[in-house]
Amino acid sequence: MTITLAIEGSGFTSRTHDEVHYFDHSLFLIDEHGVIQSVLEPDDERYDTEKTQARESGNYRAIAEGSYLLPGFIDLHVHAPQWAQDGTGLDEPLEVWLGKYTFPTESKFADETFAHKVYGDLVGRMLSTGTTTAAYYATVHRKGSFVLAQEANRLGQRALVGKVVMDDPAANPDYYRDASAQSAIEETERFINDVAELNRHSVQGVYPVITPRFIPSCTDEALRGLGELAEKYKTYAYIQTHCSESDWEHGYAYERYGHSDTHMLCEFGLFTSRSILAHSVYPSEEDMRVFAQTGAIAVHCPLSNAFFAGAVAPIRRYLAAGMHVAMGSDISGGYNPDLYGAIRQAVTSSRMLETGVNRDMAAGERGVMDSALTLNNAFYLATAGGGESLGLPIGRLEAGYAWDAQVVDTTFPSARLPIFESNEPASDIFQKILNLAVPENIRTVWVQGREVVSK
């Protein structure tokens, strides 16, 4: 083991769902693989010696006073091509929005030049706002989808990338769908192998994801075939799809099969510990037990849920049930590519669920008790919760974890946070960062020990 980077700084990292740890001028020793080997507190007997050695070798770096280290954010639901339509059409119902805005936009990504342009811009934007890991839906185009994996790898973001499958001629437009179930399965397998080869040369990791868009877009033949691929490539391919996103989608599965989409995804072999299930707003108690038993990931997308879900996901219930829960922006159903916004919206939506929103009902009747999330809870979902869900050593600033970190400067002149006293409690600074930080405050970002953003 060789220490190639030593960072001294103060900051915050999650310990549990509820507890955030503040570290004060800790020294992080990071090896040549970008992994934190040790975290030394100032009173550790090795602290001064390691700091001196790092200075002498030119590997030492001190985070300035007024700046704080946070783990890189983990965004587990992003429709990358929809960055080209971001901010539009959000006044439409989901099924209308898809046909009017989304499918026409995604069809353009057969053009690989256009794909490079949009995907490079999105990945750069997300890195600059502190997102070091993202799970991406691309499009039905295998080559255009591979461009997304290439751009993430080139720019240094850890990425999980899927070629979307939507093969049902009755459910998808002729101009934008897979030619057949067999074609979709074959192209997905080629994509898995292409990304796996790319990952062999990736520092931070780029992973293939089997990606049926959702049950309404796919034939049973395609879903069964993708389930077989999931079993074949279970050691390194993930699975992602939408689950119980809206009344319409949730009800569709019952109409088609007489069962929930959770049940049917299990039947097709697509509901495992490597499954990333976006939204998951309406799972029944039985569905929740399946989530907990399999280790599948419910991805909370609070902003897009406000537009399309018709309800607030009861995240505290999910956590109490033992479910893995992570955070997603859901670009472009959620228009903000910055997970700070998702953290804030998660807290806001949960408080509205707890207190209720119908003012014509009595205060004690209009809400769902014990639903409110704290900032600590939401921060956990966007960092450690995402890493735990994926089974990857990311999301925490602790020994044994990848050095994925962001530096937030609370004193930056054009975005200064209201911190005026030198003895301000660390817990207050943490809250101000999560509630008030804007992209200008994020000055440096590392992924797997490599500096990928420096403003």
Helices and strands as residue ranges (DSSP letters): E 3-14, E 20-31, E 36-40, H 47-57, E 60-62, E 67-71, E 73-79, G 80-85, H 94-97, I 98-102, H 103-107, G 108-110, H 112-128, E 131-137, H 142-155, E 158-165, H 181-199, E 206-212, G 215-217, H 220-232, E 238-243, H 247-257, H 261-267, E 275-279, H 285-294, E 297-300, H 302-308, H 315-320, E 324-327, H 339-355, H 375-382, H 384-390, E 405-409, G 413-415, H 426-436, G 439-441, E 442-447, E 450-454
